[in-house]
Amino acid sequence: MNYTRFLNRLSLARKPSPIRILTAILNESSAEMISMAGGMPNTQTFPIMEASFKLRDGTVLELDQNIMNKGLQYAPTPGLPDLVTWIEGLQSRVHNPPTYNDKSHPGKMECLVTCGSQDGLCKAFEALVSEGDNVLLEHPTYSGTLAIVGPMAANLIPVNSDSQGLDPSHLRKTLSRWSPSDFSRSGSGAPKILYCIPNGGNPTGTSLNLERKKEIYKIAQEYDLLILEDDPYFYIQFTKPYIPSLLSMDVDGRVLRFDSMSKLLSSGMRIGVLTGPKPIVDRVNLHMQCSVMHASGLSKVFLIKLFEHWGHDGFLEHAEKTATFYETKRDLCLKSAEKHLKGLAEWSVPTGGMFLWLKLNVKDTKKMIEVKARANNVLFVPGSAFMIDQSQPCSHIRASYSTATPEEMDLAFKRLADLIREEVKESD
């Protein structure tokens, strides 16, 4: 693959930071290495020496002075080596990417620890999108992604989704606007990237089955597309075994995968993982070098200690428990929706994630949700927030079942039902 054609002028102009290079060298050197290079503060001045944290099973894990100094000090941009190695092992075990450890492959798999998945996603778009580009987005789509690409002056092209996620037939129909030769010709305007949320879609709660994923990857090969696989809910699938990821079938090195620790461990620690072809991941790495420098050191040493204790088996066991927790929450949410919203709204059963996507018997939900619902002490997100053209009427809303209690969900849907009836009555 010609990765240069996917990158914009700004990304191609980035150069490695000489100081960041030295930081990585020092981190990998023996104790005999003497550094008078980087402007690292002396760890003897740090007020925090040690820490401990208690797990829910009662286990107490200790962070001694040595590991605390690593967490409190500047670190290599890609992440502390122990953490990166552990994550690469997890990706290999769960996804078995075809380019993993294939040093001869131009798109060899690389991992980068980011400041949350959102920051990795933002920097990837900033490396790939230029003004006037045509960008393919699963639609409806994550509002955070719209906030990233909206100001880039690109043309956002919706690819429809249904109850089974992104529709490959609509993707192919959309791409048929261009001739095959356009996709290898610079300046043709043919799309270069496809963004999708394959599991527990935000906002839809839908998941792509294996057949659709294979078809989407095949289409990406035909039209030489780079796929941005935004998959924070991969481990919150309600059916097992896990549906294989797009990364798992990526023989070409055309998938950029975004994982998140937010949904499984902590949203506040701001740790994500970008996995994909080295030529693209390296560009995001260079952006991090001159911006955030690296993800939170304390968050990383916290994870190192936790993952040393758990191992991959323990992590996957925790992921399974988390998925079961949210599946129970989903079932309670559906029970309340059936009780209060039958005949007033339509919905599909979420197959993963944290969201129920509802189509109400209302032409446009925006004012009703943003004004009337708030006045009645209930919060939802109007569906327009997930649309490319947010000025158009939208009948949908997104409800999250992640934190509300069963009693709260029941009351929330009762209040929503009353609002829908009132809205329908006023429109008659």
MARVEXGU-893740 format. One record per residue (C-alpha): x, y negated, z negated; chain. Coordinates in steps of 0.2 Angstrom, whole numbers, plus 5000, padded with zeros to 4 digits. Each point is the difference from the previous one (the first is absolute). Example, Ala and Ser with C-alpha at 12.3 -4.5 7.8 and 13.67 -1.06 7.14 Angstrom:
! MARVEXGU-893740
+------+------+------+-------+
!   c1 !   c2 !   c3 ! kette !
+------+------+------+-------+
! 5062 ! 5022 ! 4961 !     A !
! 5006 ! 4983 ! 5003 !     A !
+------+------+------+-------+
This chain:
! MARVEXGU-893740
+------+------+------+-------+
!   c1 !   c2 !   c3 ! kette !
+------+------+------+-------+
! 5000 ! 5000 ! 5000 !     A !
! 5005 ! 4982 ! 5004 !     A !
! 4998 ! 4993 ! 4982 !     A !
! 5006 ! 4983 ! 5006 !     A !
! 4984 ! 4997 ! 5010 !     A !
! 4990 ! 5001 ! 4984 !     A !
! 5009 ! 4987 ! 4990 !     A !
! 4998 ! 4981 ! 5002 !     A !
! 5013 ! 4987 ! 5002 !     A !
! 5001 ! 4996 ! 4982 !     A !
! 5003 ! 5018 ! 4994 !     A !
! 5013 ! 5003 ! 5013 !     A !
! 5009 ! 4984 ! 4995 !     A !
! 5002 ! 5006 ! 4981 !     A !
! 5018 ! 5005 ! 4995 !     A !
! 5005 ! 5010 ! 4985 !     A !
! 5004 ! 4990 ! 4984 !     A !
! 5019 ! 5002 ! 4996 !     A !
! 4996 ! 4999 ! 4981 !     A !
! 4986 ! 5013 ! 5001 !     A !
! 5012 ! 5012 ! 5010 !     A !
! 5013 ! 4998 ! 4985 !     A !
! 4986 ! 5003 ! 4988 !     A !
! 4996 ! 5017 ! 5008 !     A !
! 5019 ! 5004 ! 5001 !     A !
! 5002 ! 4997 ! 4982 !     A !
! 4985 ! 5010 ! 4995 !     A !
! 5008 ! 5015 ! 5009 !     A !
! 5018 ! 4998 ! 4994 !     A !
! 5009 ! 5009 ! 4986 !     A !
! 5003 ! 4991 ! 4984 !     A !
! 5017 ! 4996 ! 5006 !     A !
! 4993 ! 4987 ! 5012 !     A !
! 5004 ! 4982 ! 4993 !     A !
! 4987 ! 4987 ! 5007 !     A !
! 5004 ! 4982 ! 5000 !     A !
! 4988 ! 4998 ! 5015 !     A !
! 4981 ! 4998 ! 4996 !     A !
! 4993 ! 4987 ! 4988 !     A !
! 4994 ! 5013 ! 4988 !     A !
! 4996 ! 4994 ! 4982 !     A !
! 5009 ! 5009 ! 4987 !     A !
! 4988 ! 5013 ! 4992 !     A !
! 5007 ! 4996 ! 4983 !     A !
! 4990 ! 4984 ! 5001 !     A !
! 4984 ! 5009 ! 5003 !     A !
! 4989 ! 5000 ! 4984 !     A !
! 4991 ! 5017 ! 5004 !     A !
! 5011 ! 5015 ! 4996 !     A !
! 4988 ! 5015 ! 4999 !     A !
! 4982 ! 5005 ! 5002 !     A !
! 4988 ! 5015 ! 4999 !     A !
! 4983 ! 5004 ! 5007 !     A !
! 4987 ! 5012 ! 4995 !     A !
! 4990 ! 5011 ! 5012 !     A !
! 4982 ! 5005 ! 4998 !     A !
! 5005 ! 5017 ! 4995 !     A !
! 5011 ! 4993 ! 4985 !     A !
! 5017 ! 5002 ! 5008 !     A !
! 5012 ! 4986 ! 4996 !     A !
! 5013 ! 4996 ! 5014 !     A !
! 5015 ! 4989 ! 4995 !     A !
! 5009 ! 4987 ! 5011 !     A !
! 5017 ! 4999 ! 4992 !     A !
! 5012 ! 4985 ! 5003 !     A !
! 5008 ! 5008 ! 5015 !     A !
! 4984 ! 5002 ! 5010 !     A !
! 4993 ! 4983 ! 4993 !     A !
! 5015 ! 4991 ! 5007 !     A !
! 4997 ! 5008 ! 5017 !     A !
! 4982 ! 4994 ! 4999 !     A !
! 5004 ! 4982 ! 4994 !     A !
! 5014 ! 4997 ! 5013 !     A !
! 5000 ! 4997 ! 5018 !     A !
! 4998 ! 5016 ! 5011 !     A !
! 5001 ! 5005 ! 5018 !     A !
! 4986 ! 4994 ! 5010 !     A !
! 4993 ! 5017 ! 5006 !     A !
! 4999 ! 5006 ! 4981 !     A !
! 5010 ! 5008 ! 4987 !     A !
! 5008 ! 5016 ! 5008 !     A !
! 4993 ! 5012 ! 4987 !     A !
! 4982 ! 4994 ! 5004 !     A !
! 5002 ! 4999 ! 5019 !     A !
! 5007 ! 5018 ! 5000 !     A !
! 4985 ! 5006 ! 4989 !     A !
! 4988 ! 4991 ! 5012 !     A !
! 5008 ! 5007 ! 5015 !     A !
! 4998 ! 5018 ! 4993 !     A !
! 4982 ! 4996 ! 4996 !     A !
! 4996 ! 4994 ! 5018 !     A !
! 5009 ! 5016 ! 5007 !     A !
! 4990 ! 5012 ! 4989 !     A !
! 4983 ! 4992 ! 5003 !     A !
! 5002 ! 4994 ! 5018 !     A !
! 5015 ! 5009 ! 5007 !     A !
! 5003 ! 4987 ! 5013 !     A !
! 5008 ! 5007 ! 5015 !     A !
! 5014 ! 4987 ! 5000 !     A !
! 5005 ! 5002 ! 4982 !     A !
! 5019 ! 5003 ! 4999 !     A !
! 5001 ! 5000 ! 5019 !     A !
! 5015 ! 4989 ! 5001 !     A !
! 5000 ! 5002 ! 5019 !     A !
! 4983 ! 4993 ! 5002 !     A !
! 4999 ! 4981 ! 5004 !     A !
! 4984 ! 4999 ! 4989 !     A !
! 5007 ! 5009 ! 4986 !     A !
! 4989 ! 4999 ! 4984 !     A !
! 5005 ! 4987 ! 4988 !     A !
! 4992 ! 4994 ! 4983 !     A !
! 5000 ! 4983 ! 4993 !     A !
! 4993 ! 4996 ! 4983 !     A !
! 4990 ! 4984 ! 5001 !     A !
! 4992 ! 4987 ! 4988 !     A !
! 4983 ! 5009 ! 5002 !     A !
! 4993 ! 5008 ! 5016 !     A !
! 4993 ! 4983 ! 5004 !     A !
! 5017 ! 4991 ! 5001 !     A !
! 5006 ! 5014 ! 5011 !     A !
! 4985 ! 4999 ! 5011 !     A !
! 5002 ! 4981 ! 5001 !     A !
! 5018 ! 5001 ! 5005 !     A !
! 4997 ! 5013 ! 5013 !     A !
! 4987 ! 4989 ! 5009 !     A !
! 5012 ! 4985 ! 4998 !     A !
! 5013 ! 5011 ! 5009 !     A !
! 4989 ! 5007 ! 5014 !     A !
! 4987 ! 4986 ! 5004 !     A !
! 5003 ! 4985 ! 5011 !     A !
! 4988 ! 4986 ! 5004 !     A !
! 4988 ! 5005 ! 5014 !     A !
! 5003 ! 5019 ! 4997 !     A !
! 4985 ! 5012 ! 5001 !     A !
! 4999 ! 5010 ! 4984 !     A !
! 4989 ! 5015 ! 4998 !     A !
! 4991 ! 5001 ! 4983 !     A !
! 4988 ! 5013 ! 4993 !     A !
! 4984 ! 4991 ! 4998 !     A !
! 4993 ! 4996 ! 4987 !     A !
! 5017 ! 4999 ! 4992 !     A !
! 5009 ! 4995 ! 4984 !     A !
! 4998 ! 4982 ! 4996 !     A !
! 5018 ! 4998 ! 4994 !     A !
! 5006 ! 5006 ! 5017 !     A !
! 4989 ! 4986 ! 5008 !     A !
! 5007 ! 4988 ! 4989 !     A !
! 5018 ! 5005 ! 5006 !     A !
! 4997 ! 5000 ! 5019 !     A !
! 4986 ! 4987 ! 5001 !     A !
! 5012 ! 4985 ! 4999 !     A !
! 5013 ! 5008 ! 5012 !     A !
! 4989 ! 4993 ! 5015 !     A !
! 4999 ! 5018 ! 5007 !     A !
! 4985 ! 5007 ! 5009 !     A !
! 4992 ! 5012 ! 4988 !     A !
! 4991 ! 5014 ! 5010 !     A !
! 4988 ! 5011 ! 4990 !     A !
! 5000 ! 5019 ! 5002 !     A !
! 4983 ! 5006 ! 4993 !     A !
! 4999 ! 5013 ! 4986 !     A !
! 4985 ! 5011 ! 4995 !     A !
! 4997 ! 5012 ! 4986 !     A !
! 5015 ! 5010 ! 5004 !     A !
! 5012 ! 4985 ! 5002 !     A !
! 5008 ! 4992 ! 5015 !     A !
! 4992 ! 5006 ! 5016 !     A !
! 5013 ! 5006 ! 5012 !     A !
! 4988 ! 4999 ! 5015 !     A !
! 4998 ! 4981 ! 4997 !     A !
! 5019 ! 4998 ! 4998 !     A !
! 5002 ! 5008 ! 5017 !     A !
! 4986 ! 4989 ! 5007 !     A !
! 5008 ! 4985 ! 4993 !     A !
! 5017 ! 5004 ! 5007 !     A !
! 4993 ! 5003 ! 5017 !     A !
! 4999 ! 4981 ! 5003 !     A !
! 5019 ! 5001 ! 5004 !     A !
! 5008 ! 5011 ! 5014 !     A !
! 5013 ! 5013 ! 4994 !     A !
! 5014 ! 4990 ! 5007 !     A !
! 4996 ! 4985 ! 4989 !     A !
! 5005 ! 5009 ! 4984 !     A !
! 5018 ! 5001 ! 5006 !     A !
! 5001 ! 4982 ! 5008 !     A !
! 5005 ! 4986 ! 4989 !     A !
! 4988 ! 4985 ! 5000 !     A !
! 4985 ! 5011 ! 5006 !     A !
! 4990 ! 4997 ! 4984 !     A !
! 4997 ! 5018 ! 4998 !     A !
! 4998 ! 5004 ! 4981 !     A !
! 5016 ! 5007 ! 4991 !     A !
! 4993 ! 5005 ! 4983 !     A !
! 4985 ! 5009 ! 4993 !     A !
! 4995 ! 4997 ! 4981 !     A !
! 4989 ! 5013 ! 4991 !     A !
! 4995 ! 5006 ! 4983 !     A !
! 4999 ! 5019 ! 5002 !     A !
! 4994 ! 5005 ! 4983 !     A !
! 4986 ! 4993 ! 4988 !     A !
! 4999 ! 4985 ! 5012 !     A !
! 4999 ! 4982 ! 4993 !     A !
! 4986 ! 4995 ! 5001 !     A !
! 4991 ! 5015 ! 5007 !     A !
! 5006 ! 5015 ! 4990 !     A !
! 5002 ! 5011 ! 5015 !     A !
! 5014 ! 5011 ! 5005 !     A !
! 5007 ! 5006 ! 5016 !     A !
! 4999 ! 5019 ! 5003 !     A !
! 5015 ! 5009 ! 5007 !     A !
! 4993 ! 5001 ! 5018 !     A !
! 4997 ! 4981 ! 5000 !     A !
! 5018 ! 4997 ! 4994 !     A !
! 5007 ! 5011 ! 5013 !     A !
! 4990 ! 4991 ! 5014 !     A !
! 5006 ! 4983 ! 4993 !     A !
! 5018 ! 5005 ! 5000 !     A !
! 4998 ! 5007 ! 5018 !     A !
! 4993 ! 4984 ! 5006 !     A !
! 5014 ! 4990 ! 4991 !     A !
! 5012 ! 5011 ! 5010 !     A !
! 4991 ! 4997 ! 5016 !     A !
! 5000 ! 4981 ! 4998 !     A !
! 5016 ! 4999 ! 4990 !     A !
! 4992 ! 4992 ! 4984 !     A !
! 5008 ! 4998 ! 4983 !     A !
! 4988 ! 5006 ! 4987 !     A !
! 4999 ! 4991 ! 4983 !     A !
! 4993 ! 5014 ! 4988 !     A !
! 4994 ! 4990 ! 4985 !     A !
! 4996 ! 5015 ! 4988 !     A !
! 4999 ! 4994 ! 4982 !     A !
! 4986 ! 5013 ! 4997 !     A !
! 5008 ! 5015 ! 5007 !     A !
! 5001 ! 5008 ! 4983 !     A !
! 4982 ! 4996 ! 4996 !     A !
! 4992 ! 5012 ! 5013 !     A !
! 4985 ! 5009 ! 4993 !     A !
! 5003 ! 5016 ! 5011 !     A !
! 5015 ! 5011 ! 4999 !     A !
! 5012 ! 5004 ! 5007 !     A !
! 5006 ! 4982 ! 5005 !     A !
! 4996 ! 4996 ! 5018 !     A !
! 5018 ! 4999 ! 5009 !     A !
! 5005 ! 4982 ! 5002 !     A !
! 5005 ! 4992 ! 5016 !     A !
! 5018 ! 4999 ! 4994 !     A !
! 5000 ! 5019 ! 4999 !     A !
! 4997 ! 5002 ! 5019 !     A !
! 5012 ! 4985 ! 5005 !     A !
! 5012 ! 5009 ! 5011 !     A !
! 5004 ! 4983 ! 5009 !     A !
! 5003 ! 4989 ! 4986 !     A !
! 4985 ! 4989 ! 5003 !     A !
! 4991 ! 5000 ! 4983 !     A !
! 5004 ! 4987 ! 4986 !     A !
! 4992 ! 5007 ! 4985 !     A !
! 4995 ! 4989 ! 4984 !     A !
! 4998 ! 5009 ! 4984 !     A !
! 4996 ! 4992 ! 4983 !     A !
! 5003 ! 5004 ! 4982 !     A !
! 4986 ! 4988 ! 4995 !     A !
! 4985 ! 5012 ! 5002 !     A !
! 5009 ! 5014 ! 4990 !     A !
! 5012 ! 4993 ! 4987 !     A !
! 4998 ! 4981 ! 4998 !     A !
! 4994 ! 4986 ! 5011 !     A !
! 5010 ! 4987 ! 4990 !     A !
! 5017 ! 5008 ! 5002 !     A !
! 4999 ! 4995 ! 5019 !     A !
! 5009 ! 5015 ! 5008 !     A !
! 4996 ! 5006 ! 5017 !     A !
! 5010 ! 5011 ! 5013 !     A !
! 5002 ! 4997 ! 5018 !     A !
! 5005 ! 5015 ! 5010 !     A !
! 5004 ! 5000 ! 5018 !     A !
! 5012 ! 4999 ! 5014 !     A !
! 5017 ! 4993 ! 4994 !     A !
! 5001 ! 4986 ! 5014 !     A !
! 4984 ! 4992 ! 4994 !     A !
! 5002 ! 5004 ! 4981 !     A !
! 5017 ! 4992 ! 5001 !     A !
! 4992 ! 4983 ! 5006 !     A !
! 4988 ! 5000 ! 4986 !     A !
! 5015 ! 5003 ! 4988 !     A !
! 5009 ! 4985 ! 5008 !     A !
! 4985 ! 4989 ! 4996 !     A !
! 5000 ! 5006 ! 4982 !     A !
! 5018 ! 4996 ! 4998 !     A !
! 4997 ! 4982 ! 5003 !     A !
! 4983 ! 4999 ! 4991 !     A !
! 4996 ! 5010 ! 4985 !     A !
! 5017 ! 5009 ! 5001 !     A !
! 4993 ! 5016 ! 4992 !     A !
! 4985 ! 5007 ! 4991 !     A !
! 4999 ! 4998 ! 4981 !     A !
! 5014 ! 5008 ! 4992 !     A !
! 4991 ! 5004 ! 4984 !     A !
! 4986 ! 5008 ! 5010 !     A !
! 5013 ! 5011 ! 5009 !     A !
! 5009 ! 5007 ! 4984 !     A !
! 4983 ! 5003 ! 4993 !     A !
! 4995 ! 5011 ! 5015 !     A !
! 5017 ! 5008 ! 5000 !     A !
! 4998 ! 5006 ! 4982 !     A !
! 4982 ! 5005 ! 5003 !     A !
! 5004 ! 5010 ! 5016 !     A !
! 5015 ! 5008 ! 4991 !     A !
! 4988 ! 5007 ! 4987 !     A !
! 4986 ! 5005 ! 5012 !     A !
! 5009 ! 5006 ! 5015 !     A !
! 4991 ! 5001 ! 5016 !     A !
! 4988 ! 5013 ! 4993 !     A !
! 4995 ! 4989 ! 4985 !     A !
! 4997 ! 4985 ! 5012 !     A !
! 4989 ! 5010 ! 5011 !     A !
! 4991 ! 5007 ! 4985 !     A !
! 4996 ! 4982 ! 4994 !     A !
! 4994 ! 4996 ! 5018 !     A !
! 4988 ! 5014 ! 4999 !     A !
! 4993 ! 4995 ! 4983 !     A !
! 4998 ! 4982 ! 5007 !     A !
! 4991 ! 5006 ! 5015 !     A !
! 4988 ! 5010 ! 4989 !     A !
! 4997 ! 4985 ! 4989 !     A !
! 4995 ! 4989 ! 5015 !     A !
! 4990 ! 5014 ! 5008 !     A !
! 4989 ! 5000 ! 4984 !     A !
! 4999 ! 4981 ! 5001 !     A !
! 4994 ! 5002 ! 5018 !     A !
! 4987 ! 5012 ! 4995 !     A !
! 4993 ! 4989 ! 4986 !     A !
! 5000 ! 4985 ! 5012 !     A !
! 4990 ! 5010 ! 5013 !     A !
! 4988 ! 5006 ! 4987 !     A !
! 4996 ! 4982 ! 4996 !     A !
! 4999 ! 4994 ! 5018 !     A !
! 4988 ! 5014 ! 5004 !     A !
! 4989 ! 4995 ! 4985 !     A !
! 4999 ! 4982 ! 5003 !     A !
! 5005 ! 4997 ! 5019 !     A !
! 4991 ! 5013 ! 5009 !     A !
! 4990 ! 4992 ! 5014 !     A !
! 5009 ! 4983 ! 4997 !     A !
! 5017 ! 5005 ! 5006 !     A !
! 5010 ! 5014 ! 5010 !     A !
! 5017 ! 5007 ! 4996 !     A !
! 5011 ! 5015 ! 5004 !     A !
! 5008 ! 5011 ! 4986 !     A !
! 5018 ! 4994 ! 4997 !     A !
! 5013 ! 5014 ! 5003 !     A !
! 5013 ! 4991 ! 4990 !     A !
! 5006 ! 4984 ! 4992 !     A !
! 4990 ! 4988 ! 4989 !     A !
! 4987 ! 4992 ! 5011 !     A !
! 4982 ! 5002 ! 5006 !     A !
! 4995 ! 4991 ! 5016 !     A !
! 4982 ! 4995 ! 5000 !     A !
! 4989 ! 4993 ! 5014 !     A !
! 4986 ! 4990 ! 4993 !     A !
! 4983 ! 4996 ! 5007 !     A !
! 5006 ! 4982 ! 5001 !     A !
! 5006 ! 4991 ! 5016 !     A !
! 5015 ! 4992 ! 4991 !     A !
! 5006 ! 5004 ! 4982 !     A !
! 5012 ! 4986 ! 4998 !     A !
! 4989 ! 4987 ! 4991 !     A !
! 4991 ! 5013 ! 4990 !     A !
! 5015 ! 5008 ! 4994 !     A !
! 5011 ! 4985 ! 4997 !     A !
! 4986 ! 4989 ! 4992 !     A !
! 4985 ! 5009 ! 4994 !     A !
! 5009 ! 5016 ! 4994 !     A !
! 5013 ! 4990 ! 4990 !     A !
! 4986 ! 4991 ! 4992 !     A !
! 4992 ! 5016 ! 4995 !     A !
! 5017 ! 5006 ! 4993 !     A !
! 5005 ! 5013 ! 5013 !     A !
! 5015 ! 5000 ! 5012 !     A !
! 5001 ! 5008 ! 5017 !     A !
! 5010 ! 4995 ! 5015 !     A !
! 4990 ! 4994 ! 5015 !     A !
! 5004 ! 5011 ! 5016 !     A !
! 5005 ! 4984 ! 5010 !     A !
! 5017 ! 5000 ! 4989 !     A !
! 5005 ! 5016 ! 5010 !     A !
! 4995 ! 4994 ! 5017 !     A !
! 5012 ! 4991 ! 5013 !     A !
! 4987 ! 4987 ! 5004 !     A !
! 4994 ! 4996 ! 4983 !     A !
! 4988 ! 4986 ! 5006 !     A !
! 4988 ! 5014 ! 5007 !     A !
! 4985 ! 5006 ! 4990 !     A !
! 5004 ! 5017 ! 4991 !     A !
! 4988 ! 5012 ! 4991 !     A !
! 5013 ! 5009 ! 4991 !     A !
! 5008 ! 4999 ! 4982 !     A !
! 5014 ! 5009 ! 4992 !     A !
! 4997 ! 5007 ! 4982 !     A !
! 5015 ! 5007 ! 4990 !     A !
! 4996 ! 5014 ! 4988 !     A !
! 5018 ! 5000 ! 4992 !     A !
! 4997 ! 4991 ! 4984 !     A !
! 4982 ! 4998 ! 4996 !     A !
! 4992 ! 5012 ! 4988 !     A !
! 4985 ! 5011 ! 5005 !     A !
! 4988 ! 4988 ! 4991 !     A !
! 5008 ! 4985 ! 5008 !     A !
! 4998 ! 5007 ! 5018 !     A !
! 4982 ! 5004 ! 4996 !     A !
! 4996 ! 4983 ! 4995 !     A !
! 5010 ! 4992 ! 5014 !     A !
! 4991 ! 5009 ! 5013 !     A !
! 4983 ! 4996 ! 4991 !     A !
! 5004 ! 4982 ! 5001 !     A !
! 5006 ! 5002 ! 5019 !     A !
! 4983 ! 5009 ! 5004 !     A !
! 4991 ! 4985 ! 4992 !     A !
! 5010 ! 4988 ! 5011 !     A !
! 4997 ! 5010 ! 5016 !     A !
! 4981 ! 5000 ! 4997 !     A !
! 5000 ! 4981 ! 4996 !     A !
! 5011 ! 4997 ! 5016 !     A !
! 4988 ! 5011 ! 5011 !     A !
! 4985 ! 4991 ! 4993 !     A !
! 5007 ! 4983 ! 5004 !     A !
! 5005 ! 5004 ! 5017 !     A !
! 4982 ! 5006 ! 5005 !     A !
+------+------+------+-------+
